[in-house]
Amino acid sequence: MLISKNTIPMLSLSILLAGVTASVEASFTAVGVYDENTTQSNTVDTIATSDANTNQLSLSSFTTLVANAFSSGQGGVVNFDSGSLNGSATIGGTVPYSDNFDVLFDGGSKSLHVFDGSVTNPGSSPANTSGDYAGPGAFSGRTPISGSQFLVQSVNADFVFNLGTITGGDPGEVVTAIGGTILSRDYSVFSSGVSVTATVTFTDNTTASAVSTLSQGNGTDDTFFGFTAPSGLGITKFIIDLSNNAAYTGMDDLAFVTSVIVPEPGSISLLAAASLALMRRRRSRRATLCHR
């Protein structure tokens, strides 16, 4: 089990995420291999992040980290071949889209809730959608890096992955590393290159980013972004922002690692003192009421 320390912001996060509820419209089962080449020969072409940069991970480091985490029931890879979005809304009557999904890992005993969280846009096409996930499937001009399917966008070119609660997880278990690959595409929008910015938000509301340029060409510039949280912090959000909002492409092999975050001794003492003060206040109030 991976153990790290954290301060009170982690506790605030737990309270916040506990209140997030949604109708789950998909479940994907995590696997242990990132960018597999047994059934899919296409592989990652560009690595946008580096171990030399704080809070970033290279593909080799991330691949090993995820494989080990999967074996210990603390993460895995979503290759989008193990399930599909099953929301009632569709694009063109065929491709389902949704604003959330669950990832099953640790043999199915745990699930990570992932949601878009974007504002409903009644004037968009498709109409009345609050989600940005569509498919998954095999769509023209792009090739997945694992299996035969990948996730696409429904409303705009960006991907927003809010990381919610881990059902069945250990107390304090949160996502502490995340990575994904944005797929290059045979599409004129990419002919002059599209800037891609990947950003993660940590539990103390600080962020880390990496930028790369996605060029035209199916299977020629599939770009990996990987991040790890600072010691004692978790990751709450992973955003892939494309500079051209018409640059629809795809995401494959979204993967994550979880760790158990425990408060530092000073934080525990502070919480204990606050709880004790609250108990004393309640007892004093009860005593006052009894003497009235």
DAJO-V300758 format. One record per run of one state. SS is the DSSP state (~ for helix, > for strand, _ for the rest). FROM is the first residue (numbers start at 1). TO is the last residue. If there is no record, write none. Layout:
# DAJO-V300758
SS:FROM:TO, SS:FROM:TO
This chain:
# DAJO-V300758
_:1:2, >:3:6, _:7:8, ~:9:18, _:19:26, >:27:29, _:30:30, >:31:31, _:32:45, >:46:47, _:48:55, >:56:56, _:57:58, ~:59:71, _:72:74, >:75:78, _:79:89, >:90:91, _:92:94, >:95:98, _:99:99, >:100:105, _:106:109, >:110:115, _:116:120, >:121:121, _:122:128, >:129:129, _:130:132, >:133:137, _:138:149, >:150:152, _:153:158, >:159:167, _:168:172, >:173:182, _:183:187, ~:188:190, _:191:193, >:194:202, _:203:206, >:207:214, _:215:222, >:223:228, _:229:234, >:235:242, _:243:250, >:251:263, _:264:264, ~:265:290, _:291:292
